[in-house]
């Protein structure tokens, strides 16, 4: 108990990211130690980290542009 079986990893891999298994994959990456993940799943961890960071940067830039636009409109 307490570990994912090769069959479960295979099911997650078959379903893939961005579809039904998205939350299950993220949960697995959260609760299973990195050293216990299969190699292909470690790449999912790297990918998820990069995608999350890029999304954070995008939102930061978007909010900065929105704030600047609001400030310019108030000056008129």
Protein Blocks (a to p, Z undefined) as FASTA:
>chain_A
ZZacfklmmmmmmnoghilmlmmmmmmmmmmcfklpcfklmmmmmmmmmmmmmmmmmmmm
mmmmmmmmmmmmmmZZ
